[in-house]
Structure formats: C-alpha cells, structure tokens
Amino acid sequence: MYYSISELAQKRESPLVVDTYMDLEFARPGGCPVQKVGKAHIIGVVSRTAEFVEFDGSYEIPYTDYCARCLEEFDKVLICNIKGYFSKLDSVVDEDIYKYEGHKIPLGLAVEDDFILNIPFRDFCLEDCLGLCPKCGCNLNKTKCDCASEYNQEV
C-alpha cells in the first residue's frame, strides 16, 4: 500500500519514475465495491513541490464483478489517470491530500479511493447484454425462450 520515496529525498529536484504492481486492501468501511480485484499496475511520476509530494500517472486494475442485467460473472480492466497529493503537514485538512510520515507515501490508498470513484455503479458483461427473461428467468444472452412473445401479449 505504501510506496517508498526515499530516492526522491536524495535526488531533491529530479522526479521519481514509478512503475510498480500493488495489491490493494480496501480496508475502509464498505470494503471493495466489486467481487475480486487483481494487482494494480501503477505508472507515473512522483515529484516534490514546496508543500506536497505529487503523483501524476495512471493505473490499470483487473477486476471481476457480476453483470447488473444477467447476473453472470465477468472480468474487466479499469484504466484511469490519477493525480495524488501527499503532505507531512498536520495542518492540511483537505480530504484529497493524503498524509504520510517518513519516506513512504500511501499511494495504494490514493489508487483505492480513485478506483472506488471510477468503477461503474452498474456494470454489464456486454454493452448490449440482453439480461434475464422477466417471466422464466433464463439468460437471454445464452438461450432464447418463448416467454417474450407470451409476455408481450399479456402486457
């Protein structure tokens, strides 16, 4: 969850290139919003400003969830850009700025928060998923049923 920036402290002016894989924990209340999450691949640059340590980059996270229409399990990958700010100052009360101590920033926590904000609320296995038959409950992506014609006549 933490990423060491001790190299950045030694370089002073040069940015630190990040290319790492990280397991996410989702330890906060509410936990993980999907069924399963793979290792996050995080790429970017960490640099120091007068007040903050800044991460500017992107991440790629494979995940498994259930389709909101047909309830089948599916795999997807979420790819997002992220900008994170980290500070040692206790006076910073902005929720978008993560506190850190020593030479390790909570990069994993910033990625977790961003993942939760960017994961679709209702996700589908296919963009044109047909869902379940409202009468017999069969998965219309896999089988056709006669209920559709019966259902339309009843309505």
CNS distance restraints for C-alpha pairs under 8 A (distance, minus, plus):
assign (resid   1 and name CA) (resid  22 and name CA) 6.76 0.50 0.50
assign (resid   1 and name CA) (resid  23 and name CA) 7.02 0.50 0.50
assign (resid   1 and name CA) (resid  24 and name CA) 6.55 0.50 0.50
assign (resid   1 and name CA) (resid  25 and name CA) 7.58 0.50 0.50
assign (resid   1 and name CA) (resid 106 and name CA) 5.91 0.50 0.50
assign (resid   1 and name CA) (resid 107 and name CA) 6.26 0.50 0.50
assign (resid   1 and name CA) (resid 108 and name CA) 4.20 0.50 0.50
assign (resid   1 and name CA) (resid 109 and name CA) 6.44 0.50 0.50
assign (resid   2 and name CA) (resid 104 and name CA) 5.70 0.50 0.50
assign (resid   2 and name CA) (resid 105 and name CA) 5.39 0.50 0.50
assign (resid   2 and name CA) (resid 106 and name CA) 4.44 0.50 0.50
assign (resid   2 and name CA) (resid 107 and name CA) 5.64 0.50 0.50
assign (resid   2 and name CA) (resid 108 and name CA) 6.11 0.50 0.50
assign (resid   3 and name CA) (resid 104 and name CA) 5.23 0.50 0.50
assign (resid   3 and name CA) (resid 105 and name CA) 5.35 0.50 0.50
assign (resid   3 and name CA) (resid 106 and name CA) 6.42 0.50 0.50
assign (resid   3 and name CA) (resid 107 and name CA) 5.98 0.50 0.50
assign (resid   3 and name CA) (resid 108 and name CA) 7.77 0.50 0.50
assign (resid   4 and name CA) (resid 103 and name CA) 5.71 0.50 0.50
assign (resid   4 and name CA) (resid 104 and name CA) 4.31 0.50 0.50
assign (resid   4 and name CA) (resid 105 and name CA) 6.52 0.50 0.50
assign (resid   5 and name CA) (resid   9 and name CA) 6.66 0.50 0.50
assign (resid   5 and name CA) (resid  16 and name CA) 7.75 0.50 0.50
assign (resid   5 and name CA) (resid 103 and name CA) 5.17 0.50 0.50
assign (resid   5 and name CA) (resid 104 and name CA) 5.65 0.50 0.50
assign (resid   5 and name CA) (resid 105 and name CA) 7.06 0.50 0.50
assign (resid   6 and name CA) (resid  10 and name CA) 6.60 0.50 0.50
assign (resid   6 and name CA) (resid 103 and name CA) 5.04 0.50 0.50
assign (resid   6 and name CA) (resid 104 and name CA) 7.38 0.50 0.50
assign (resid   7 and name CA) (resid  11 and name CA) 6.30 0.50 0.50
assign (resid   7 and name CA) (resid  16 and name CA) 7.33 0.50 0.50
assign (resid   8 and name CA) (resid  12 and name CA) 6.08 0.50 0.50
assign (resid   8 and name CA) (resid  13 and name CA) 7.87 0.50 0.50
assign (resid   8 and name CA) (resid  14 and name CA) 7.20 0.50 0.50
assign (resid   8 and name CA) (resid  15 and name CA) 6.81 0.50 0.50
assign (resid   8 and name CA) (resid  16 and name CA) 5.91 0.50 0.50
assign (resid   8 and name CA) (resid  46 and name CA) 7.86 0.50 0.50
assign (resid   8 and name CA) (resid  47 and name CA) 7.39 0.50 0.50
assign (resid   8 and name CA) (resid  48 and name CA) 7.80 0.50 0.50
assign (resid   9 and name CA) (resid 103 and name CA) 7.70 0.50 0.50
assign (resid  11 and name CA) (resid  15 and name CA) 7.98 0.50 0.50
assign (resid  12 and name CA) (resid  48 and name CA) 7.78 0.50 0.50
assign (resid  13 and name CA) (resid  47 and name CA) 7.87 0.50 0.50
assign (resid  13 and name CA) (resid  48 and name CA) 7.46 0.50 0.50
assign (resid  14 and name CA) (resid  47 and name CA) 7.23 0.50 0.50
assign (resid  15 and name CA) (resid  45 and name CA) 6.23 0.50 0.50
assign (resid  15 and name CA) (resid  46 and name CA) 5.60 0.50 0.50
assign (resid  15 and name CA) (resid  47 and name CA) 4.58 0.50 0.50
assign (resid  15 and name CA) (resid  48 and name CA) 7.40 0.50 0.50
assign (resid  16 and name CA) (resid  45 and name CA) 5.54 0.50 0.50
assign (resid  16 and name CA) (resid  46 and name CA) 4.98 0.50 0.50
assign (resid  16 and name CA) (resid  47 and name CA) 6.32 0.50 0.50
assign (resid  17 and name CA) (resid  43 and name CA) 7.75 0.50 0.50
assign (resid  17 and name CA) (resid  44 and name CA) 6.02 0.50 0.50
assign (resid  17 and name CA) (resid  45 and name CA) 4.60 0.50 0.50
assign (resid  17 and name CA) (resid  46 and name CA) 6.40 0.50 0.50
assign (resid  18 and name CA) (resid  42 and name CA) 7.08 0.50 0.50
assign (resid  18 and name CA) (resid  43 and name CA) 5.27 0.50 0.50
assign (resid  18 and name CA) (resid  44 and name CA) 5.07 0.50 0.50
assign (resid  18 and name CA) (resid  45 and name CA) 5.62 0.50 0.50
assign (resid  18 and name CA) (resid  46 and name CA) 7.06 0.50 0.50
assign (resid  19 and name CA) (resid  41 and name CA) 7.36 0.50 0.50
assign (resid  19 and name CA) (resid  42 and name CA) 5.74 0.50 0.50
assign (resid  19 and name CA) (resid  43 and name CA) 4.47 0.50 0.50
assign (resid  19 and name CA) (resid  44 and name CA) 6.71 0.50 0.50
assign (resid  20 and name CA) (resid  41 and name CA) 5.87 0.50 0.50
assign (resid  20 and name CA) (resid  42 and name CA) 5.38 0.50 0.50
assign (resid  20 and name CA) (resid  43 and name CA) 6.63 0.50 0.50
assign (resid  21 and name CA) (resid  39 and name CA) 6.02 0.50 0.50
assign (resid  21 and name CA) (resid  40 and name CA) 5.43 0.50 0.50
assign (resid  21 and name CA) (resid  41 and name CA) 4.51 0.50 0.50
assign (resid  21 and name CA) (resid  42 and name CA) 6.13 0.50 0.50
assign (resid  22 and name CA) (resid  39 and name CA) 5.42 0.50 0.50
assign (resid  22 and name CA) (resid  40 and name CA) 5.14 0.50 0.50
assign (resid  22 and name CA) (resid  41 and name CA) 6.59 0.50 0.50
assign (resid  22 and name CA) (resid  42 and name CA) 7.53 0.50 0.50
assign (resid  22 and name CA) (resid 108 and name CA) 7.04 0.50 0.50
assign (resid  23 and name CA) (resid  38 and name CA) 7.23 0.50 0.50
assign (resid  23 and name CA) (resid  39 and name CA) 4.91 0.50 0.50
assign (resid  23 and name CA) (resid  40 and name CA) 6.29 0.50 0.50
assign (resid  23 and name CA) (resid 108 and name CA) 7.85 0.50 0.50
assign (resid  24 and name CA) (resid  37 and name CA) 7.83 0.50 0.50
assign (resid  24 and name CA) (resid  39 and name CA) 7.02 0.50 0.50
assign (resid  24 and name CA) (resid  40 and name CA) 7.12 0.50 0.50
assign (resid  24 and name CA) (resid 108 and name CA) 6.22 0.50 0.50
assign (resid  24 and name CA) (resid 109 and name CA) 7.75 0.50 0.50
assign (resid  24 and name CA) (resid 112 and name CA) 6.65 0.50 0.50
assign (resid  26 and name CA) (resid  31 and name CA) 5.00 0.50 0.50
assign (resid  26 and name CA) (resid  32 and name CA) 5.44 0.50 0.50
assign (resid  26 and name CA) (resid 112 and name CA) 6.68 0.50 0.50
assign (resid  27 and name CA) (resid  31 and name CA) 5.90 0.50 0.50
assign (resid  32 and name CA) (resid 116 and name CA) 7.71 0.50 0.50
assign (resid  33 and name CA) (resid 116 and name CA) 6.74 0.50 0.50
assign (resid  33 and name CA) (resid 119 and name CA) 7.98 0.50 0.50
assign (resid  34 and name CA) (resid  63 and name CA) 7.18 0.50 0.50
assign (resid  34 and name CA) (resid  64 and name CA) 6.58 0.50 0.50
assign (resid  34 and name CA) (resid  65 and name CA) 5.27 0.50 0.50
assign (resid  35 and name CA) (resid  63 and name CA) 7.50 0.50 0.50
assign (resid  35 and name CA) (resid  64 and name CA) 5.56 0.50 0.50
assign (resid  35 and name CA) (resid  65 and name CA) 4.96 0.50 0.50
assign (resid  35 and name CA) (resid  66 and name CA) 7.50 0.50 0.50
assign (resid  36 and name CA) (resid  63 and name CA) 5.51 0.50 0.50
assign (resid  36 and name CA) (resid  64 and name CA) 4.97 0.50 0.50
assign (resid  36 and name CA) (resid  65 and name CA) 6.84 0.50 0.50
assign (resid  37 and name CA) (resid  61 and name CA) 7.08 0.50 0.50
assign (resid  37 and name CA) (resid  62 and name CA) 6.06 0.50 0.50
assign (resid  37 and name CA) (resid  63 and name CA) 4.37 0.50 0.50
assign (resid  37 and name CA) (resid  64 and name CA) 6.46 0.50 0.50
assign (resid  38 and name CA) (resid  61 and name CA) 6.23 0.50 0.50
assign (resid  38 and name CA) (resid  62 and name CA) 5.14 0.50 0.50
assign (resid  38 and name CA) (resid  63 and name CA) 5.86 0.50 0.50
assign (resid  39 and name CA) (resid  61 and name CA) 6.37 0.50 0.50
assign (resid  39 and name CA) (resid  62 and name CA) 7.16 0.50 0.50
assign (resid  40 and name CA) (resid  59 and name CA) 6.47 0.50 0.50
assign (resid  40 and name CA) (resid  60 and name CA) 5.74 0.50 0.50
assign (resid  40 and name CA) (resid  61 and name CA) 4.66 0.50 0.50
assign (resid  40 and name CA) (resid  62 and name CA) 7.38 0.50 0.50
assign (resid  41 and name CA) (resid  59 and name CA) 5.42 0.50 0.50
assign (resid  41 and name CA) (resid  60 and name CA) 5.14 0.50 0.50
assign (resid  41 and name CA) (resid  61 and name CA) 6.47 0.50 0.50
assign (resid  42 and name CA) (resid  57 and name CA) 7.43 0.50 0.50
assign (resid  42 and name CA) (resid  58 and name CA) 5.98 0.50 0.50
assign (resid  42 and name CA) (resid  59 and name CA) 4.39 0.50 0.50
assign (resid  42 and name CA) (resid  60 and name CA) 6.65 0.50 0.50
assign (resid  43 and name CA) (resid  57 and name CA) 5.56 0.50 0.50
assign (resid  43 and name CA) (resid  58 and name CA) 5.49 0.50 0.50
assign (resid  43 and name CA) (resid  59 and name CA) 6.19 0.50 0.50
assign (resid  44 and name CA) (resid  55 and name CA) 6.82 0.50 0.50
assign (resid  44 and name CA) (resid  56 and name CA) 5.51 0.50 0.50
assign (resid  44 and name CA) (resid  57 and name CA) 3.71 0.50 0.50
assign (resid  44 and name CA) (resid  58 and name CA) 6.19 0.50 0.50
assign (resid  45 and name CA) (resid  55 and name CA) 5.70 0.50 0.50
assign (resid  45 and name CA) (resid  56 and name CA) 5.45 0.50 0.50
assign (resid  45 and name CA) (resid  57 and name CA) 6.19 0.50 0.50
assign (resid  46 and name CA) (resid  53 and name CA) 6.86 0.50 0.50
assign (resid  46 and name CA) (resid  54 and name CA) 5.53 0.50 0.50
assign (resid  46 and name CA) (resid  55 and name CA) 4.48 0.50 0.50
assign (resid  46 and name CA) (resid  56 and name CA) 6.59 0.50 0.50
assign (resid  47 and name CA) (resid  53 and name CA) 5.78 0.50 0.50
assign (resid  47 and name CA) (resid  54 and name CA) 5.33 0.50 0.50
assign (resid  47 and name CA) (resid  55 and name CA) 6.62 0.50 0.50
assign (resid  48 and name CA) (resid  52 and name CA) 6.06 0.50 0.50
assign (resid  48 and name CA) (resid  53 and name CA) 4.49 0.50 0.50
assign (resid  48 and name CA) (resid  54 and name CA) 6.11 0.50 0.50
assign (resid  49 and name CA) (resid  53 and name CA) 6.12 0.50 0.50
assign (resid  49 and name CA) (resid  54 and name CA) 7.29 0.50 0.50
assign (resid  51 and name CA) (resid  87 and name CA) 6.93 0.50 0.50
assign (resid  52 and name CA) (resid  85 and name CA) 6.23 0.50 0.50
assign (resid  52 and name CA) (resid  86 and name CA) 5.54 0.50 0.50
assign (resid  52 and name CA) (resid  87 and name CA) 5.03 0.50 0.50
assign (resid  52 and name CA) (resid  88 and name CA) 7.83 0.50 0.50
assign (resid  53 and name CA) (resid  85 and name CA) 5.90 0.50 0.50
assign (resid  53 and name CA) (resid  86 and name CA) 5.08 0.50 0.50
assign (resid  53 and name CA) (resid  87 and name CA) 6.39 0.50 0.50
assign (resid  54 and name CA) (resid  83 and name CA) 7.25 0.50 0.50
assign (resid  54 and name CA) (resid  84 and name CA) 5.75 0.50 0.50
assign (resid  54 and name CA) (resid  85 and name CA) 4.70 0.50 0.50
assign (resid  54 and name CA) (resid  86 and name CA) 6.29 0.50 0.50
assign (resid  55 and name CA) (resid  82 and name CA) 7.75 0.50 0.50
assign (resid  55 and name CA) (resid  83 and name CA) 5.53 0.50 0.50
assign (resid  55 and name CA) (resid  84 and name CA) 4.96 0.50 0.50
assign (resid  55 and name CA) (resid  85 and name CA) 6.42 0.50 0.50
assign (resid  56 and name CA) (resid  81 and name CA) 7.90 0.50 0.50
assign (resid  56 and name CA) (resid  82 and name CA) 6.08 0.50 0.50
assign (resid  56 and name CA) (resid  83 and name CA) 4.56 0.50 0.50
assign (resid  56 and name CA) (resid  84 and name CA) 6.59 0.50 0.50
assign (resid  57 and name CA) (resid  81 and name CA) 5.78 0.50 0.50
assign (resid  57 and name CA) (resid  82 and name CA) 5.48 0.50 0.50
assign (resid  57 and name CA) (resid  83 and name CA) 6.44 0.50 0.50
assign (resid  58 and name CA) (resid  79 and name CA) 7.23 0.50 0.50
assign (resid  58 and name CA) (resid  80 and name CA) 5.52 0.50 0.50
assign (resid  58 and name CA) (resid  81 and name CA) 4.06 0.50 0.50
assign (resid  58 and name CA) (resid  82 and name CA) 5.30 0.50 0.50
assign (resid  59 and name CA) (resid  79 and name CA) 5.76 0.50 0.50
assign (resid  59 and name CA) (resid  80 and name CA) 5.64 0.50 0.50
assign (resid  59 and name CA) (resid  81 and name CA) 6.50 0.50 0.50
assign (resid  59 and name CA) (resid  82 and name CA) 7.39 0.50 0.50
assign (resid  59 and name CA) (resid 111 and name CA) 7.60 0.50 0.50
assign (resid  60 and name CA) (resid  77 and name CA) 6.61 0.50 0.50
assign (resid  60 and name CA) (resid  78 and name CA) 5.67 0.50 0.50
assign (resid  60 and name CA) (resid  79 and name CA) 4.46 0.50 0.50
assign (resid  60 and name CA) (resid  80 and name CA) 6.73 0.50 0.50
assign (resid  61 and name CA) (resid  77 and name CA) 5.44 0.50 0.50
assign (resid  61 and name CA) (resid  78 and name CA) 5.26 0.50 0.50
assign (resid  61 and name CA) (resid  79 and name CA) 6.59 0.50 0.50
assign (resid  62 and name CA) (resid  75 and name CA) 7.17 0.50 0.50
assign (resid  62 and name CA) (resid  76 and name CA) 5.75 0.50 0.50
assign (resid  62 and name CA) (resid  77 and name CA) 4.14 0.50 0.50
assign (resid  62 and name CA) (resid  78 and name CA) 6.35 0.50 0.50
assign (resid  63 and name CA) (resid  75 and name CA) 5.78 0.50 0.50
assign (resid  63 and name CA) (resid  76 and name CA) 5.54 0.50 0.50
assign (resid  63 and name CA) (resid  77 and name CA) 6.00 0.50 0.50
assign (resid  63 and name CA) (resid  78 and name CA) 7.61 0.50 0.50
assign (resid  64 and name CA) (resid  73 and name CA) 6.82 0.50 0.50
assign (resid  64 and name CA) (resid  74 and name CA) 5.64 0.50 0.50
assign (resid  64 and name CA) (resid  75 and name CA) 4.51 0.50 0.50
assign (resid  64 and name CA) (resid  76 and name CA) 6.42 0.50 0.50
assign (resid  65 and name CA) (resid  73 and name CA) 5.61 0.50 0.50
assign (resid  65 and name CA) (resid  74 and name CA) 5.73 0.50 0.50
assign (resid  65 and name CA) (resid  75 and name CA) 6.69 0.50 0.50
assign (resid  65 and name CA) (resid 123 and name CA) 7.88 0.50 0.50
assign (resid  66 and name CA) (resid  71 and name CA) 5.25 0.50 0.50
assign (resid  66 and name CA) (resid  72 and name CA) 5.39 0.50 0.50
assign (resid  66 and name CA) (resid  73 and name CA) 4.39 0.50 0.50
assign (resid  66 and name CA) (resid  74 and name CA) 6.15 0.50 0.50
assign (resid  66 and name CA) (resid 123 and name CA) 7.56 0.50 0.50
assign (resid  66 and name CA) (resid 124 and name CA) 7.57 0.50 0.50
assign (resid  66 and name CA) (resid 125 and name CA) 7.58 0.50 0.50
assign (resid  67 and name CA) (resid  71 and name CA) 4.60 0.50 0.50
assign (resid  67 and name CA) (resid  72 and name CA) 5.41 0.50 0.50
assign (resid  67 and name CA) (resid  73 and name CA) 6.31 0.50 0.50
assign (resid  67 and name CA) (resid  74 and name CA) 6.95 0.50 0.50
assign (resid  67 and name CA) (resid 122 and name CA) 7.73 0.50 0.50
assign (resid  67 and name CA) (resid 123 and name CA) 5.78 0.50 0.50
assign (resid  67 and name CA) (resid 124 and name CA) 4.47 0.50 0.50
assign (resid  67 and name CA) (resid 125 and name CA) 5.23 0.50 0.50
assign (resid  68 and name CA) (resid 122 and name CA) 5.77 0.50 0.50
assign (resid  68 and name CA) (resid 123 and name CA) 5.86 0.50 0.50
assign (resid  68 and name CA) (resid 124 and name CA) 5.73 0.50 0.50
assign (resid  69 and name CA) (resid 124 and name CA) 6.66 0.50 0.50
assign (resid  69 and name CA) (resid 129 and name CA) 6.83 0.50 0.50
assign (resid  69 and name CA) (resid 130 and name CA) 7.15 0.50 0.50
assign (resid  69 and name CA) (resid 131 and name CA) 4.35 0.50 0.50
assign (resid  69 and name CA) (resid 132 and name CA) 6.68 0.50 0.50
assign (resid  70 and name CA) (resid 129 and name CA) 7.28 0.50 0.50
assign (resid  70 and name CA) (resid 130 and name CA) 7.24 0.50 0.50
assign (resid  70 and name CA) (resid 131 and name CA) 4.05 0.50 0.50
assign (resid  70 and name CA) (resid 132 and name CA) 5.22 0.50 0.50
assign (resid  70 and name CA) (resid 139 and name CA) 6.04 0.50 0.50
assign (resid  70 and name CA) (resid 140 and name CA) 7.93 0.50 0.50
assign (resid  71 and name CA) (resid 131 and name CA) 7.81 0.50 0.50
assign (resid  72 and name CA) (resid 125 and name CA) 7.29 0.50 0.50
assign (resid  73 and name CA) (resid 125 and name CA) 7.51 0.50 0.50
assign (resid  74 and name CA) (resid 125 and name CA) 5.58 0.50 0.50
assign (resid  75 and name CA) (resid 125 and name CA) 7.83 0.50 0.50
assign (resid  78 and name CA) (resid 115 and name CA) 7.95 0.50 0.50
assign (resid  78 and name CA) (resid 119 and name CA) 7.34 0.50 0.50
assign (resid  80 and name CA) (resid 118 and name CA) 7.87 0.50 0.50
assign (resid  82 and name CA) (resid 111 and name CA) 7.62 0.50 0.50
assign (resid  82 and name CA) (resid 114 and name CA) 7.30 0.50 0.50
assign (resid  84 and name CA) (resid  96 and name CA) 7.62 0.50 0.50
assign (resid  84 and name CA) (resid  97 and name CA) 7.17 0.50 0.50
assign (resid  84 and name CA) (resid  98 and name CA) 7.89 0.50 0.50
assign (resid  84 and name CA) (resid 107 and name CA) 7.88 0.50 0.50
assign (resid  84 and name CA) (resid 110 and name CA) 6.52 0.50 0.50
assign (resid  85 and name CA) (resid  96 and name CA) 7.10 0.50 0.50
assign (resid  85 and name CA) (resid  97 and name CA) 4.98 0.50 0.50
assign (resid  85 and name CA) (resid  98 and name CA) 6.24 0.50 0.50
assign (resid  86 and name CA) (resid  97 and name CA) 5.37 0.50 0.50
assign (resid  86 and name CA) (resid  98 and name CA) 4.60 0.50 0.50
assign (resid  86 and name CA) (resid  99 and name CA) 5.54 0.50 0.50
assign (resid  86 and name CA) (resid 100 and name CA) 6.51 0.50 0.50
assign (resid  86 and name CA) (resid 105 and name CA) 6.81 0.50 0.50
assign (resid  87 and name CA) (resid  92 and name CA) 7.54 0.50 0.50
assign (resid  87 and name CA) (resid  97 and name CA) 6.70 0.50 0.50
assign (resid  87 and name CA) (resid  98 and name CA) 6.21 0.50 0.50
assign (resid  87 and name CA) (resid  99 and name CA) 4.95 0.50 0.50
assign (resid  87 and name CA) (resid 100 and name CA) 6.07 0.50 0.50
assign (resid  88 and name CA) (resid  99 and name CA) 5.57 0.50 0.50
assign (resid  88 and name CA) (resid 100 and name CA) 5.38 0.50 0.50
assign (resid  88 and name CA) (resid 101 and name CA) 6.08 0.50 0.50
assign (resid  89 and name CA) (resid  99 and name CA) 7.31 0.50 0.50
assign (resid  90 and name CA) (resid  99 and name CA) 7.71 0.50 0.50
assign (resid  92 and name CA) (resid  97 and name CA) 7.48 0.50 0.50
assign (resid  93 and name CA) (resid  97 and name CA) 7.75 0.50 0.50
assign (resid  98 and name CA) (resid 106 and name CA) 7.17 0.50 0.50
assign (resid  98 and name CA) (resid 110 and name CA) 7.55 0.50 0.50
assign (resid  99 and name CA) (resid 105 and name CA) 7.72 0.50 0.50
assign (resid  99 and name CA) (resid 106 and name CA) 7.82 0.50 0.50
assign (resid 100 and name CA) (resid 104 and name CA) 6.62 0.50 0.50
assign (resid 100 and name CA) (resid 105 and name CA) 5.40 0.50 0.50
assign (resid 100 and name CA) (resid 106 and name CA) 6.74 0.50 0.50
assign (resid 101 and name CA) (resid 105 and name CA) 7.47 0.50 0.50
assign (resid 106 and name CA) (resid 110 and name CA) 6.69 0.50 0.50
assign (resid 107 and name CA) (resid 111 and name CA) 6.31 0.50 0.50
assign (resid 108 and name CA) (resid 112 and name CA) 6.07 0.50 0.50
assign (resid 109 and name CA) (resid 113 and name CA) 6.19 0.50 0.50
assign (resid 110 and name CA) (resid 114 and name CA) 6.23 0.50 0.50
assign (resid 111 and name CA) (resid 115 and name CA) 5.97 0.50 0.50
assign (resid 112 and name CA) (resid 116 and name CA) 6.23 0.50 0.50
assign (resid 113 and name CA) (resid 117 and name CA) 6.36 0.50 0.50
assign (resid 114 and name CA) (resid 118 and name CA) 6.14 0.50 0.50
assign (resid 115 and name CA) (resid 119 and name CA) 5.88 0.50 0.50
assign (resid 124 and name CA) (resid 129 and name CA) 6.84 0.50 0.50
assign (resid 125 and name CA) (resid 129 and name CA) 6.67 0.50 0.50
assign (resid 129 and name CA) (resid 141 and name CA) 6.66 0.50 0.50
assign (resid 130 and name CA) (resid 139 and name CA) 7.71 0.50 0.50
assign (resid 130 and name CA) (resid 140 and name CA) 5.56 0.50 0.50
assign (resid 130 and name CA) (resid 141 and name CA) 5.73 0.50 0.50
assign (resid 131 and name CA) (resid 139 and name CA) 6.02 0.50 0.50
assign (resid 131 and name CA) (resid 140 and name CA) 5.84 0.50 0.50
assign (resid 131 and name CA) (resid 141 and name CA) 6.88 0.50 0.50
assign (resid 132 and name CA) (resid 137 and name CA) 5.20 0.50 0.50
assign (resid 132 and name CA) (resid 138 and name CA) 5.43 0.50 0.50
assign (resid 132 and name CA) (resid 139 and name CA) 4.64 0.50 0.50
assign (resid 132 and name CA) (resid 140 and name CA) 5.62 0.50 0.50
assign (resid 133 and name CA) (resid 137 and name CA) 4.62 0.50 0.50
assign (resid 133 and name CA) (resid 138 and name CA) 5.40 0.50 0.50
assign (resid 133 and name CA) (resid 139 and name CA) 6.57 0.50 0.50
assign (resid 133 and name CA) (resid 140 and name CA) 6.35 0.50 0.50
assign (resid 133 and name CA) (resid 145 and name CA) 7.94 0.50 0.50
assign (resid 133 and name CA) (resid 147 and name CA) 7.42 0.50 0.50
assign (resid 133 and name CA) (resid 148 and name CA) 7.35 0.50 0.50
assign (resid 135 and name CA) (resid 147 and name CA) 6.32 0.50 0.50
assign (resid 135 and name CA) (resid 148 and name CA) 7.95 0.50 0.50
assign (resid 135 and name CA) (resid 151 and name CA) 7.10 0.50 0.50
assign (resid 136 and name CA) (resid 147 and name CA) 6.98 0.50 0.50
assign (resid 138 and name CA) (resid 143 and name CA) 7.03 0.50 0.50
assign (resid 138 and name CA) (resid 145 and name CA) 7.59 0.50 0.50
assign (resid 139 and name CA) (resid 143 and name CA) 6.25 0.50 0.50
assign (resid 140 and name CA) (resid 144 and name CA) 5.73 0.50 0.50
assign (resid 140 and name CA) (resid 145 and name CA) 7.66 0.50 0.50
assign (resid 146 and name CA) (resid 150 and name CA) 6.78 0.50 0.50
assign (resid 147 and name CA) (resid 151 and name CA) 5.64 0.50 0.50
assign (resid 148 and name CA) (resid 152 and name CA) 6.10 0.50 0.50
assign (resid 149 and name CA) (resid 153 and name CA) 6.37 0.50 0.50
assign (resid 150 and name CA) (resid 154 and name CA) 6.36 0.50 0.50
assign (resid 151 and name CA) (resid 155 and name CA) 6.32 0.50 0.50
